[in-house]
Amino acid sequence: MTVRISQRGKEYLETEQTLLRAAKTMTDQHVAGQLKALADDYQRRAEKASHVDADG
């Protein structure tokens, strides 16, 4: 089953990509790890939003 990514999901994915780009430029690995964790959270939000928007 393929779920289309909703507009809201796309916005979450854009934020995720921005966070990952920022994490790659960090010299402080602790901060980079926190940004990556936040990016993972935004990816989950994008998936959830797309499922909710598809159902609604």
Backbone as CSV, one residue per row, in Angstrom:
resi,resn,N_x,N_y,N_z,CA_x,CA_y,CA_z,C_x,C_y,C_z
1,MET,0.844,-1.186,0.000,0.000,0.000,0.000,0.887,1.245,0.000
2,THR,0.637,2.121,-0.901,1.399,3.359,-1.000,0.561,4.501,-0.446
3,VAL,1.171,5.263,0.452,0.493,6.413,1.028,1.129,7.664,0.449
4,ARG,0.302,8.503,-0.107,0.805,9.779,-0.626,1.200,10.673,0.534
5,ILE,2.219,11.468,0.313,2.658,12.396,1.350,1.811,13.653,1.239
6,SER,1.169,14.005,2.326,0.324,15.196,2.343,1.192,16.450,2.361
7,GLN,0.572,17.586,2.142,1.298,18.855,2.178,1.930,19.055,3.547
8,ARG,1.181,18.727,4.576,1.715,18.864,5.935,2.906,17.933,6.124
9,GLY,2.809,16.715,5.592,3.908,15.767,5.662,5.138,16.280,4.937
10,LYS,4.928,16.907,3.781,6.042,17.468,3.013,6.754,18.561,3.804
11,GLU,5.980,19.364,4.514,6.580,20.430,5.314,7.418,19.846,6.450
12,TYR,6.921,18.776,7.077,7.715,18.106,8.113,9.003,17.541,7.519
13,LEU,8.924,16.956,6.313,10.117,16.393,5.684,11.124,17.483,5.309
14,GLU,10.643,18.643,4.913,11.543,19.757,4.620,12.291,20.178,5.879
15,THR,11.572,20.227,6.993,12.204,20.573,8.268,13.221,19.508,8.650
16,GLU,12.862,18.234,8.440,13.790,17.140,8.739,15.077,17.299,7.946
17,GLN,14.971,17.586,6.649,16.152,17.741,5.811,17.009,18.927,6.261
18,THR,16.368,20.006,6.665,17.098,21.176,7.162,17.876,20.815,8.422
19,LEU,17.246,20.078,9.327,17.915,19.665,10.558,19.096,18.746,10.267
20,LEU,18.933,17.823,9.313,20.028,16.921,8.966,21.199,17.673,8.332
21,ARG,20.894,18.654,7.492,21.967,19.466,6.899,22.721,20.220,7.992
22,ALA,21.989,20.761,8.946,22.630,21.482,10.047,23.481,20.528,10.882
23,ALA,22.982,19.327,11.117,23.718,18.348,11.920,25.048,17.989,11.254
24,LYS,25.049,17.920,9.934,26.277,17.559,9.207,27.359,18.624,9.334
25,THR,26.972,19.864,9.591,27.948,20.949,9.684,28.454,21.159,11.109
26,MET,27.864,20.478,12.071,28.227,20.662,13.470,29.562,19.995,13.797
27,THR,30.384,20.712,14.542,31.613,20.091,15.043,31.368,19.461,16.409
28,ASP,30.361,19.934,17.114,29.992,19.367,18.412,29.084,18.158,18.165
29,GLN,29.610,16.975,18.410,28.864,15.755,18.119,27.638,15.588,19.000
30,HIS,27.654,16.148,20.192,26.477,16.083,21.059,25.316,16.861,20.431
31,VAL,25.614,18.058,19.968,24.584,18.883,19.322,24.125,18.219,18.028
32,ALA,25.060,17.671,17.253,24.709,16.981,16.013,23.776,15.809,16.296
33,GLY,24.051,15.071,17.353,23.189,13.947,17.729,21.791,14.402,18.102
34,GLN,21.703,15.519,18.805,20.394,16.051,19.173,19.614,16.493,17.934
35,LEU,20.299,17.116,16.992,19.633,17.536,15.753,19.163,16.327,14.950
36,LYS,19.971,15.275,14.923,19.568,14.057,14.207,18.353,13.414,14.870
37,ALA,18.325,13.415,16.201,17.177,12.859,16.921,15.923,13.679,16.621
38,LEU,16.075,14.983,16.574,14.941,15.855,16.253,14.492,15.619,14.813
39,ALA,15.433,15.415,13.911,15.099,15.117,12.514,14.316,13.807,12.423
40,ASP,14.728,12.802,13.199,13.997,11.532,13.220,12.561,11.748,13.681
41,ASP,12.392,12.614,14.677,11.053,12.916,15.170,10.210,13.573,14.079
42,TYR,10.807,14.470,13.324,10.070,15.119,12.239,9.718,14.141,11.130
43,GLN,10.565,13.147,10.906,10.233,12.128,9.907,9.016,11.325,10.372
44,ARG,8.995,10.964,11.652,7.828,10.248,12.189,6.574,11.113,12.101
45,ARG,6.710,12.405,12.374,5.568,13.316,12.274,5.042,13.375,10.838
46,ALA,5.959,13.386,9.869,5.561,13.431,8.461,4.773,12.185,8.096
47,GLU,5.249,11.024,8.530,4.550,9.773,8.236,3.170,9.762,8.882
48,LYS,3.119,10.171,10.141,1.844,10.181,10.860,0.871,11.178,10.227
49,ALA,1.361,12.365,9.891,0.499,13.385,9.297,-0.057,12.914,7.965
50,SER,0.766,12.251,7.186,0.297,11.771,5.879,-0.768,10.689,6.037
51,HIS,-0.584,9.814,7.027,-1.594,8.787,7.278,-2.895,9.412,7.766
52,VAL,-2.798,10.345,8.686,-3.992,11.013,9.225,-4.696,11.796,8.117
53,ASP,-3.928,12.540,7.320,-4.536,13.339,6.255,-5.170,12.455,5.184
54,ALA,-4.589,11.285,4.924,-5.146,10.362,3.924,-6.457,9.758,4.419
55,ASP,-6.534,9.514,5.728,-7.746,8.944,6.312,-8.863,9.972,6.434
56,GLY,-8.493,11.229,6.602,-9.480,12.269,6.864,-9.996,12.860,5.645
